[in-house]
Amino acid sequence: MDQTLTIRIPTELRKELEQISKIEQKPLSDLVRDSLRRYVAIQRFRQLRNMVLPFAEAEGILTDEDVFKLIS
């Protein structure tokens, strides 16, 4: 079930969002909803990364290159 959330944003941010909305031909609410989804996904990723980081470090996996070597 969808719910309504009311927020206050600076006028300049609202104007920028309206410009993007017009260019992308998407409703403003869709842009904000998509942005919030991305933000939540990034936060979840960061939480998971922080949880597994100690295990990866213990195995000597410290960089993206280390990961690519393991999966290649």
N, C-alpha and C positions, 0 to 999 in steps of 0.2 A: 504494500500500500504506500503510495507516494504521500509525502507530507510537505508542507510549506515551511520554509525557513526564511525569516526576514533578517537582512543584514544591512549595515550602513557602510557605504564605501565613499571615498573622496570623489568629488565631482569629476576631476580629471581622469580618474580610473574608469568611471562610468562612461565618459566620452570615448575613451580608448576602446572599451569593450563594445560600444555601439558602432564604432568604425569597423572593428573586426567583424561584428555581426553583419554589417551591411556588405562588406567585401566577400565574406564567406557565405552570404545568404543563409545564415542560420539564426534562429531566434536567440536572443540574449540569454534566456534561461538555459538553452542547450549548451551554449559556450561555457557558462558558469558550472553547470552540472558536469560537463566533460572535464573541465579543469579540476574540479573537486575530486573526480574519480582518479585522475592522474596523480594528484597530490596524495591521496590515500594509498594508491598502489606504490608510489615511491616510498612513503613512510613504512609500509609493510615490508618492502624489499630491504630497507635500511635496518629494520628490526631483525629480520631473518639473517641478514649479513652479520650483524653484531652478535647474534646467537652462535653462528657457526664459525666466526672468525677465530676464536681460540683453538678450535679443533683443526682448522686449516693451518694456522701458524704452527701448531704442534707437529704437523706433517710436512712442514717446510713449504707450504703453499702461501706465498706472500704477495705475488703480483698476478696480473692478468696473464702475463706470459707463462707463469707457472701453471696456470689452469689450462691454457691452450696446449702446452706440452703434454699434460696428462690426458687430454681428450683427443689429441691428434694421433 
